[in-house]
Amino acid sequence: NAGVTQTPKFRILKIGQSMTLQCTQDMNHNYMYWYRQDPGMGLKLIYYSVGAGITDKGEVPNGYNVSRSTTEDFPLRLELAAPSQTSVYFCASSYGPTGNSNQPQHFGDGTRLSIL
Amino acid sequence: AQKITQTQPGMFVQEKEAVTLDCTYDTSDPSYGLFWYKQPSSGEMIFLIYQGSYDQQNATEGRYSLNFQKARKSANLVISASQLGDSAMYFCAMTLYAGKSTFGDGTTLTVKP
């Protein structure tokens, strides 16, 4: 029972490099999310998707891009890495609209990204 | 825009005692869900309890209960009979019907033996 799988677990990038954080879920969830968590802080929503082909910006989308071509996959792209993007990135998924229904988000283990 | 406020950066509780972690929220949307998650030092996010905006009764899940006061826009988490394994960071979160989610900055709970 894999749940939400994120790869890689750790990565070090140089300023200006690009990379894609992978996220896949095997629970047939419609909703998927990307968050970043800075040290000692809460999670900030970067982008989310309510289904294949549909994405929307969260609180901190600048410097990131996403796509959702399938229900299972929701990759996060960093085009020009900056030191401010050093963080732990979490991908999450849920079955349906979580407002006013008990559909908690299931989280991956996170990707620890350092940009030097 | 929605907002979650957790005013207690750190809390201490004696083992076997109860503790309340505070959470206030702000939204103009009438339909929302409130969630509490636990993040141990290992880093994973664990769902604890849910409360819907239209729910009439406070949610309970084992040793966890949610004190939901809609008029005050508060959704405090109560942990009864604290255990050493409860030491972790706790996050309050709100999700609107369209899926957009907001998390608080968290409260670090330390359970003393």
Boltz contact constraints between the chains, C-beta under 6 A:
constraints:
  - contact:
      token1: [A, 31]
      token2: [B, 99]
      max_distance: 6.0
  - contact:
      token1: [A, 41]
      token2: [B, 105]
      max_distance: 6.0
  - contact:
      token1: [A, 42]
      token2: [B, 91]
      max_distance: 6.0
  - contact:
      token1: [A, 42]
      token2: [B, 103]
      max_distance: 6.0
  - contact:
      token1: [A, 42]
      token2: [B, 104]
      max_distance: 6.0
  - contact:
      token1: [A, 42]
      token2: [B, 105]
      max_distance: 6.0
  - contact:
      token1: [A, 42]
      token2: [B, 106]
      max_distance: 6.0
  - contact:
      token1: [A, 43]
      token2: [B, 103]
      max_distance: 6.0
  - contact:
      token1: [A, 45]
      token2: [B, 101]
      max_distance: 6.0
  - contact:
      token1: [A, 48]
      token2: [B, 99]
      max_distance: 6.0
  - contact:
      token1: [A, 50]
      token2: [B, 99]
      max_distance: 6.0
  - contact:
      token1: [A, 97]
      token2: [B, 97]
      max_distance: 6.0
  - contact:
      token1: [A, 98]
      token2: [B, 33]
      max_distance: 6.0
  - contact:
      token1: [A, 98]
      token2: [B, 95]
      max_distance: 6.0
  - contact:
      token1: [A, 99]
      token2: [B, 31]
      max_distance: 6.0
  - contact:
      token1: [A, 99]
      token2: [B, 32]
      max_distance: 6.0
  - contact:
      token1: [A, 99]
      token2: [B, 33]
      max_distance: 6.0
  - contact:
      token1: [A, 99]
      token2: [B, 95]
      max_distance: 6.0
  - contact:
      token1: [A, 99]
      token2: [B, 96]
      max_distance: 6.0
  - contact:
      token1: [A, 99]
      token2: [B, 97]
      max_distance: 6.0
  - contact:
      token1: [A, 100]
      token2: [B, 31]
      max_distance: 6.0
  - contact:
      token1: [A, 100]
      token2: [B, 33]
      max_distance: 6.0
  - contact:
      token1: [A, 100]
      token2: [B, 52]
      max_distance: 6.0
  - contact:
      token1: [A, 100]
      token2: [B, 53]
      max_distance: 6.0
  - contact:
      token1: [A, 102]
      token2: [B, 50]
      max_distance: 6.0
  - contact:
      token1: [A, 104]
      token2: [B, 35]
      max_distance: 6.0
  - contact:
      token1: [A, 104]
      token2: [B, 47]
      max_distance: 6.0
  - contact:
      token1: [A, 107]
      token2: [B, 45]
      max_distance: 6.0
  - contact:
      token1: [A, 110]
      token2: [B, 43]
      max_distance: 6.0
